[in-house]
Amino acid sequence: MTDERHEAQAAGASTRAVHASRAEAPTAPFGDPIYQVAAFTFPSVAASDAVFGGSAPGHVYTRFGNPNTDGLARGVAALEAAPAGAAFASGMAAITCLILAACGPGDHVVAQADAYGGTRHLLADELSRLGIAASFADVPEVAAFAAACRPNTRLFLVETVSNPLLRVADIEGLAALAHERGARLLVDNTFTTPCLYQPLKAGADAVLHSATKYLGGHGDVTAGVAAGPDELIDRAKKIGIGLGLSLDAFSAWLACRGMKTLALRMERSSANAARCAAHLAAHPAVAQTFYPGLDRHPDHERARRMLGDTFGAMVSFTLRGGLAAVERFLAGARLIRFVPSLGDVSTTVTHPASTSHRALSAEERRRMGIDDGLLRLSVGIEDLSDILADLDAALAG
Ligand SMILES: *Cc1c(COP(=O)(O)O)cnc(C)c1O
């Protein structure tokens, strides 16, 4: 027994209650321990000063960084082949901090009109109040972005694959245009993950993910990550610390654990999705199927050039019969659950018109091609035969 333990046992009940369970690990743990602590301790002012000052490695206070959040940041930087990575409390926190790192008052952002709803709201309603203006380009095409540019445009924000119609952005073309106009290209790579596509290699300046989706992969964590050059990521990280948008240790640990199987999950779920898309496209109850792997998808050729033959695990489809058909589909499904998220190991489905796109008017949705009968399927890693059987049961419902 160490002297410290002797002291603790000789101490009063309250002191023992606080200190007696504390242990120094006699052996190094294999796997990642969870550093579920708010702060770290130092043997001296000199040691603390060195870590605070950045001349020695270590951690100070979890909001500034923690071994678990650092692990997640290293992981995403490695996957995206980026010099630096950072972890945030959510995908929206990552987007907020990256935009604030790249733009200030008087600057202008161009984003795609069909951007994630939270991103649109952030730009249109919140950052506009801070003097950061935004325009929305109708399609994620280079010409539409060029037309939306202003002399003060500092940032393009695009999603590799959009929601819910799964349009594929020309990342190389957009990066070239951004750089020609003195702007940076920020890519939301949530739907594709670095296993399918690495935007930085195509010229993007920074990339981000809602790790709530595929990186975490098990529907049990809310987290965001960013990767890119040291200077931009350091700036975004500092903004996150200042705004209190840091990730907690346990969520970081869950996301890291999820990332270990990311490649396997993407391979399996994408293969399942390709088969589901073909099945849905041939089904009489389905009016239209949206999947970049289908020949008839408007971005199929670009998707093939960018993604090879793995087109991701998201499939959208429009049921004949609108909302009533959607309700029958949901009532008939057993395995496939209605969940307003994506990227889980389970196959889930969501209804964009009443969830992600409910803030738009019926006319705006119609113009974007979002029918009341549209469903967005996030295909999981279950046995393909079971997913197809459940789709058939739901479509017969
Ligand atoms: C979910 C999502 C976000 C937001 O992420 P949160 O973790 O919910 O904050 C951003 N972009 C895309 C494409 C998403 O799917």
The ligand as a MOL file (V3000), in Angstrom:
LIG
                    3D

  0  0  0     0  0            999 V3000
M  V30 BEGIN CTAB
M  V30 COUNTS 15 15 0 0 0
M  V30 BEGIN ATOM
M  V30 1 C -26.7930 16.2370 -39.1060 0
M  V30 2 C -26.0580 17.0900 -40.0450 0
M  V30 3 C -25.4550 18.2850 -39.6260 0
M  V30 4 C -25.5780 18.8010 -38.2110 0
M  V30 5 O -24.9350 17.9710 -37.3080 0
M  V30 6 P -25.3120 17.9010 -35.7340 0
M  V30 7 O -24.3500 16.9090 -35.2040 0
M  V30 8 O -26.7490 17.4870 -35.6400 0
M  V30 9 O -25.1100 19.2650 -35.1920 0
M  V30 10 C -24.7460 19.0160 -40.5590 0
M  V30 11 N -24.6330 18.6050 -41.8340 0
M  V30 12 C -25.2110 17.4710 -42.2750 0
M  V30 13 C -25.0510 17.0820 -43.7020 0
M  V30 14 C -25.9400 16.6740 -41.3990 0
M  V30 15 O -26.5140 15.5510 -41.8360 0
M  V30 END ATOM
M  V30 BEGIN BOND
M  V30 1 1 1 2
M  V30 2 1 2 3
M  V30 3 2 2 14
M  V30 4 1 3 4
M  V30 5 2 3 10
M  V30 6 1 4 5
M  V30 7 1 5 6
M  V30 8 2 6 7
M  V30 9 1 6 8
M  V30 10 1 6 9
M  V30 11 1 10 11
M  V30 12 2 11 12
M  V30 13 1 12 13
M  V30 14 1 12 14
M  V30 15 1 14 15
M  V30 END BOND
M  V30 END CTAB
M  END
